[in-house]
Amino acid sequence: MKKATVMSAAVVLASSVMLSACGTSNTSTDGAAGTTAPAATASPAPAKAEPVTLNLRHTQVKDTQKKRLAMLQDVVKATEANVPGLTITLDGVEDQVNRFEKLRAEMAAGNPPEIFDLFGGTDTKDYVKADRLMDLTPILEELGLKDKFYSFEEFTVDGKIYGIPMAGYVEGLFYNKKILADNQIDPPKTWDELMAASEKLKAKGITPFAMAAKDAWVINMMMNTMWVRTAGADSVAGFLNGTKKWTDPAVVDGFSKFETLIKKGYFQEGSLGLAYAEQQNKFSAGGAAFMFDGSWANTPLIDPEKSKVANDVGFINFPTVGGAGDGLINGGWSNGYGFSKRMDEKQLAAAKEFIKQMYNETMQKRQLMEEGMLPAMKLQDTSGVKPIIAEIIKVSSEAKGTFPAFDASIQTKVRESLERGMQELIGGRTTPDKLTAELQKQQEASNKEDGQK
């Protein structure tokens, strides 16, 4: 559970001619009686810059995101300083609310903020189709940034770039090194080793997996990786074009393996009532051996003021299961900023300055060092990173390849069906066969609807 020309206005000051004066009088003689120097004229007031306003929607609202918010605030201050008359209003909204509720409603009404947190893939494609997003391709070329990012793939539609990624990510298993060492367990490399480790830990009263299922997207990070392990990285594309089905045995196998973890009691107790933060709290308190999460989660885990396991956190790719997707890792550059197509000329100039201040070596290195966010841009210097970040980067580089999160491509109704179904699976109200059958039914309906548009 992944991305120059300075555009700044200048105030032109009118120059004044200052004449020297002697004594306290406005007059002086130049050797001839009665010859008087002209009085000095007052300097005109500087021209007042015309006001420019930008609304900026961000999602840095959680207590664990204070450093990210501080970085954004610094960028805003630098941008305002370089654009006379500019005021940027920050609007913080929780990421899921922004993505699935507020921004979606604003896009439908045609009044999104000038700059906003944007998710790549399906979201970007939908908003391009609605003609709401600015084509950033010429701006990136103008600022000399187009070739400095790892990938714009998830923000590209018909060859044009509509979003700029802020950071990259990978998803995998965080593990407690001390718990595993104390129980003579090596970090598992295969499904059988993971099961054996989980059984051994449970027998000793140790929760194998921290898990919060109230927020269904949290469950589906791990589920996404598990069905890709069993069915392959091309599964989502296959669901969309009809060459694969959710009911294919290899896909169902991934869901069945997840159900095994549920039935054996390897997940955190009461997970259906726990929000995402509780998953991290359980793991950082030393209460679980494993936690499947995105690389973005590393910062609070290694903060000694918030975590009891700050010196014991490791990271591994999800174990192999003997399927077509073994060795791959879920990763990409799917979170970034989008820009409204409705900006006027002055707002556009200010937005370009924001891009310049936000996307550079200094800021990308800062977010890597302070927040452990994998860079979207190709940094020249990655020295001095924290050990867990070095470990995450190493795991990512050793993976056989990456695949994007399913919800970057899959239709909204299919995603919602999967979220409901996974909560029902954890609650014992459905089975892998029934769940995947419902998913396939919704997939076919969504594919048909897409074809009719």
C-alpha positions in Angstrom: 0.0 0.0 0.0 3.3 5.5 -5.1 6.6 12.2 -8.8 12.7 25.4 -14.0 11.4 28.4 -14.7 10.4 30.5 -11.8 7.0 32.0 -12.2 6.8 34.8 -9.7 5.5 38.3 -10.0 7.7 41.3 -9.2 6.7 44.6 -7.8 8.2 47.5 -9.8 9.2 50.4 -7.7 9.3 53.9 -9.2 12.7 55.5 -8.7 13.0 59.0 -7.2 15.7 61.6 -7.7 17.2 62.6 -4.4 19.0 65.9 -4.3 21.5 66.8 -1.6 20.6 69.5 0.8 22.6 71.5 3.2 21.6 72.4 6.7 18.0 72.2 7.8 16.5 74.3 5.1 15.0 73.2 1.8 17.1 75.9 0.1 20.8 76.3 -0.5 23.0 78.6 -2.5 25.3 77.5 -5.2 27.5 80.6 -5.1 25.1 83.0 -6.6 22.8 84.9 -4.3 19.2 84.0 -4.6 19.8 80.7 -6.5 17.7 78.0 -4.9 17.7 74.2 -5.4 14.3 72.7 -6.2 12.6 70.9 -3.3 13.0 67.1 -3.3 9.9 65.2 -4.5 8.3 62.4 -2.4 8.8 58.8 -3.6 5.5 57.3 -4.9 4.1 54.3 -2.9 5.0 50.9 -4.3 2.3 49.5 -6.6 0.0 47.2 -4.7 -0.1 43.7 -6.0 -3.5 42.5 -7.1 -4.8 39.7 -4.8 -4.6 36.1 -6.0 -6.3 33.3 -4.1 -5.8 29.5 -4.3 -7.7 26.9 -2.3 -5.6 23.8 -1.5 -7.2 20.6 -0.4 -4.9 18.3 1.6 -5.3 15.1 3.7 -2.6 15.7 6.3 -5.1 15.9 9.2 -4.1 13.0 11.5 -1.9 13.3 14.6 0.7 11.1 12.9 0.8 13.4 9.9 2.0 16.6 11.7 5.4 16.6 10.0 3.8 16.2 6.6 1.5 19.1 7.3 4.5 21.2 8.5 6.3 20.5 5.2 3.2 21.5 3.2 2.9 24.7 5.3 6.5 25.6 4.5 5.8 25.1 0.8 2.8 27.3 1.0 4.8 30.1 2.8 7.5 29.9 0.2 5.0 30.1 -2.6 3.2 33.0 -1.2 6.5 34.8 -0.6 7.4 34.5 -4.3 4.0 35.6 -5.6 3.0 39.1 -4.4 -0.7 39.3 -3.4 -1.1 35.5 -3.2 -3.1 33.8 -0.4 -3.3 30.1 -0.3 -6.1 28.7 1.9 -5.4 25.2 3.3 -8.4 22.9 3.6 -7.7 19.6 5.5 -10.0 16.7 5.0 -9.5 13.0 6.0 -8.2 11.1 3.0 -11.1 8.6 2.5 -13.7 11.4 3.0 -11.9 13.6 0.5 -11.5 10.8 -2.1 -14.9 9.1 -1.9 -17.2 11.9 -0.7 -16.1 15.5 -0.8 -13.9 15.7 -3.9 -16.3 13.5 -5.8 -19.2 15.8 -5.1 -17.2 18.8 -6.0 -16.1 17.3 -9.3 -19.7 16.5 -10.1 -20.7 20.1 -9.4 -17.8 21.4 -11.3 -16.3 23.4 -8.4 -13.2 21.5 -7.0 -10.5 23.5 -5.2 -7.7 24.9 -7.4 -5.2 22.3 -6.0 -6.3 19.1 -4.4 -5.1 15.7 -3.2 -5.7 13.3 -6.1 -5.6 9.5 -6.4 -4.3 8.1 -9.7 -5.9 5.4 -11.9 -9.7 5.3 -12.0 -10.2 8.5 -10.1 -8.0 10.5 -12.5 -9.6 8.9 -15.5 -13.1 9.7 -14.3 -12.3 13.4 -13.6 -10.5 13.7 -17.0 -13.6 12.3 -18.7 -15.7 14.9 -16.8 -13.3 17.6 -18.1 -12.3 18.8 -14.6 -8.5 18.3 -14.5 -5.8 20.5 -16.0 -3.4 18.9 -18.5 0.0 19.3 -16.7 2.1 18.0 -19.5 3.2 21.4 -20.8 3.7 22.8 -17.3 6.0 19.9 -16.3 8.0 20.4 -19.5 8.2 24.2 -19.0 9.5 23.6 -15.4 12.0 20.9 -16.5 10.3 18.3 -14.3 8.9 15.8 -16.7 11.9 13.5 -16.7 12.7 13.8 -13.0 9.9 11.4 -11.8 9.9 7.6 -11.6 6.5 7.4 -13.1 3.4 9.3 -14.1 1.6 6.2 -15.3 -1.3 6.3 -12.8 -2.0 10.0 -13.6 -1.7 9.7 -17.4 -4.7 9.5 -19.7 -4.4 9.4 -23.5 -0.7 10.4 -23.2 -1.4 13.5 -21.1 -0.4 13.9 -17.4 -3.1 15.1 -15.1 -1.6 14.7 -11.6 1.9 14.9 -10.0 2.7 12.1 -7.5 4.0 13.1 -4.1 5.6 9.9 -3.0 5.9 6.2 -3.8 4.8 3.3 -1.7 5.1 -0.5 -1.3 3.0 -2.8 0.9 4.2 -5.7 2.9 4.6 -7.3 6.3 6.1 -5.3 9.1 7.3 -7.6 11.8 8.5 -7.4 15.4 12.1 -8.6 15.4 12.2 -9.2 19.1 9.0 -11.3 19.2 10.3 -13.5 16.4 13.8 -13.8 17.9 12.5 -14.6 21.4 10.4 -17.4 19.9 13.1 -18.8 17.6 11.2 -17.8 14.4 12.9 -16.6 11.3 11.0 -14.0 9.1 8.8 -16.3 7.0 9.5 -16.7 3.3 6.7 -19.1 2.4 3.1 -19.5 3.3 3.8 -22.7 5.2 6.4 -20.9 7.3 4.0 -18.0 8.0 1.3 -20.5 9.1 3.7 -22.3 11.3 5.0 -19.1 12.9 1.4 -17.9 13.5 0.4 -21.2 15.2 3.4 -21.1 17.4 2.8 -17.5 18.4 -0.9 -18.0 19.1 -0.1 -21.0 21.3 2.0 -18.7 23.4 -0.7 -16.1 23.7 0.8 -13.7 21.2 -1.4 -12.2 18.5 0.1 -13.1 15.1 -1.5 -10.3 13.1 -2.5 -6.8 14.0 -5.7 -6.1 12.0 -8.3 -3.4 11.9 -11.3 -4.2 9.7 -13.7 -1.4 10.4 -12.1 0.5 7.6 -12.5 -2.1 4.8 -9.8 -0.7 2.6 -7.3 -1.8 5.3 -8.3 -5.4 4.9 -8.1 -5.2 1.1 -4.4 -4.2 1.1 -3.5 -7.7 2.3 -6.3 -9.4 0.3 -5.1 -7.7 -2.9 -1.6 -9.1 -2.4 -2.9 -12.5 -1.6 -5.0 -13.0 -4.7 -2.2 -11.6 -6.8 0.1 -14.1 -5.2 -2.3 -17.0 -6.3 -3.6 -15.6 -9.6 -1.0 -13.3 -11.0 -0.5 -9.6 -11.5 -2.7 -9.5 -14.6 -5.8 -10.6 -12.6 -7.3 -7.1 -12.3 -6.8 -6.3 -16.0 -8.4 -9.7 -16.7 -11.5 -8.8 -14.5 -11.9 -5.6 -16.5 -11.5 -7.1 -20.0 -13.3 -10.4 -19.3 -10.3 -12.8 -19.7 -10.3 -13.6 -16.0 -13.1 -14.0 -13.4 -13.2 -13.5 -9.7 -14.5 -17.1 -9.5 -11.4 -18.6 -11.2 -9.9 -21.2 -8.9 -6.6 -19.3 -8.6 -8.4 -16.2 -7.4 -10.7 -18.1 -5.0 -7.5 -19.7 -3.6 -6.3 -16.4 -2.4 -9.6 -15.7 -0.6 -9.5 -19.2 0.9 -6.1 -18.6 2.4 -7.3 -15.4 3.9 -10.2 -17.2 5.4 -7.8 -19.7 6.9 -6.2 -16.9 8.9 -9.6 -15.8 10.1 -10.7 -19.3 11.2 -7.5 -20.1 13.0 -7.8 -16.9 15.0 -4.6 -15.3 13.8 -6.0 -11.8 13.5 -6.4 -9.2 16.2 -9.5 -9.8 18.4 -12.5 -7.6 17.6 -11.0 -6.3 14.4 -14.4 -5.5 12.8 -14.9 -2.8 15.4 -11.4 -1.3 15.1 -10.3 1.7 12.9 -7.1 1.8 11.0 -5.1 3.5 13.8 -5.9 0.7 16.2 -4.0 -1.7 13.9 -0.9 0.4 14.2 -1.4 0.9 17.9 -1.6 -2.8 18.5 1.6 -3.4 16.7 3.6 -0.4 18.1 2.6 -1.5 21.6 4.3 -4.8 21.0 1.0 -6.7 21.0 1.4 -8.4 17.6 4.1 -10.1 15.6 3.0 -9.0 12.1 1.1 -6.2 10.5 0.4 -5.9 6.8 0.6 -2.2 5.9 2.0 0.3 3.5 5.5 1.7 3.7 3.9 5.0 4.8 3.2 3.5 8.2 6.8 3.3 9.2 7.2 6.7 10.8 5.0 6.2 13.9 6.3 2.7 14.4 9.9 3.9 14.9 9.0 7.0 16.9 10.3 6.2 20.4 7.8 8.5 22.0 4.9 6.6 20.4 6.1 3.1 19.9 7.5 0.4 22.2 9.0 -1.4 19.3 10.9 1.5 17.7 14.1 -0.5 17.6 12.6 -3.8 16.7 10.6 -3.1 13.5 11.5 -5.1 10.3 9.9 -5.3 6.9 9.5 -8.2 4.4 7.6 -8.9 1.2 4.6 -11.1 1.7 5.6 -14.8 1.6 5.4 -16.9 -1.5 2.3 -19.2 -1.8 3.3 -21.2 -4.9 1.3 -19.0 -7.3 1.8 -16.9 -10.4 2.4 -13.7 -8.5 5.0 -14.9 -6.1 7.8 -12.4 -5.5 5.9 -9.4 -6.7 5.1 -6.4 -4.5 2.2 -4.0 -4.4 3.7 -0.6 -5.1 3.5 2.5 -7.2 3.0 6.3 -7.2 -0.7 6.8 -6.9 -1.1 9.7 -4.5 -0.4 13.2 -5.6 -1.9 16.6 -6.4 -4.3 17.5 -9.2 -5.2 21.0 -10.4 -8.5 22.4 -11.5 -8.9 23.3 -15.2 -10.9 26.4 -14.2 -7.9 28.5 -12.9 -7.4 31.9 -14.4 -4.1 33.2 -15.6 -2.9 34.6 -12.3 -3.9 31.5 -10.4 -2.1 29.3 -12.9 1.1 31.4 -12.4 0.7 30.9 -8.7 0.1 27.1 -9.1 3.3 26.8 -11.2 5.2 28.4 -8.3 3.6 25.9 -5.9 4.7 23.0 -8.1 8.2 24.4 -8.2 8.4 24.8 -4.4 6.8 21.4 -3.7 8.6 19.2 -6.2 12.3 19.5 -5.9 15.3 17.5 -4.5 15.2 19.3 -1.1 11.5 18.6 -0.3 11.6 15.1 -1.6 14.7 14.3 0.5 13.1 16.0 3.5 9.9 13.9 3.3 12.1 10.8 3.0 14.2 11.7 6.0 11.4 13.0 8.3 8.5 10.9 7.3 9.9 7.9 5.6 7.9 8.6 2.4 9.5 6.9 -0.6 10.4 9.6 -3.2 8.4 10.1 -6.4 11.3 12.0 -7.9 14.7 10.5 -8.8 16.8 11.8 -5.9 20.6 12.3 -6.3 21.2 11.7 -2.6 19.5 9.1 -0.5 22.2 8.9 2.2 21.4 9.0 5.9 18.0 7.4 5.7 16.6 5.5 8.7 17.3 1.8 8.9 13.7 0.8 8.3 13.6 2.9 5.2 16.8 1.3 3.9 15.1 -2.1 4.6 11.9 -1.1 2.8 13.9 0.1 -0.2 16.0 -3.1 -0.3 12.8 -5.3 -0.2 11.3 -3.2 -3.0 14.4 -3.4 -5.1 14.6 -7.2 -4.7 11.0 -7.8 -5.7 10.4 -9.5 -9.0 8.2 -6.5 -10.0 5.5 -4.3 -8.8 1.7 -4.2 -9.3 -0.7 -1.3 -8.6 -3.4 -1.4 -6.0 -6.6 -2.9 -7.4 -8.7 0.2 -6.6 -6.5 2.3 -9.0 -8.2 0.4 -11.8 -11.3 -1.5 -10.7 -14.8 0.2 -10.8 -16.2 1.8 -7.7 -19.1 -0.6 -7.3 -16.8 -3.6 -7.5 -14.5 -2.1 -4.9 -17.5 -1.4 -2.6 -18.7 -4.9 -3.1 -15.3 -6.3 -2.2 -15.1 -4.1 0.9 -18.6 -5.3 2.2 -17.8 -8.9 1.3 -14.4 -8.9 3.1 -16.0 -7.6 6.3 -18.7 -10.3 6.0 -16.0 -12.9 5.5 -14.2 -11.8 8.7 -17.5 -11.8 10.5 -18.3 -15.4 9.3 -21.3 -14.3 7.3 -20.0 -15.4 3.9 -17.5 -17.8 2.2 -14.8 -17.3 -0.4 -17.0 -19.0 -3.0 -20.1 -16.9 -2.3 -18.0 -13.7 -2.0 -16.2 -14.2 -5.3 -19.5 -15.1 -7.0 -21.0 -11.8 -5.9 -17.9 -10.0 -7.0 -18.1 -11.5 -10.5 -21.7 -10.6 -10.8 -21.0 -7.0 -10.0 -17.9 -7.0 -12.2 -20.0 -8.1 -15.2 -22.6 -5.4 -14.5 -19.9 -2.7 -14.2 -18.1 -3.9 -17.3 -21.4 -3.8 -19.2 -22.2 -0.3 -17.9 -18.7 0.9 -19.0 -19.3 -0.5 -22.4 -22.6 1.4 -22.7 -21.1 4.8 -21.8 
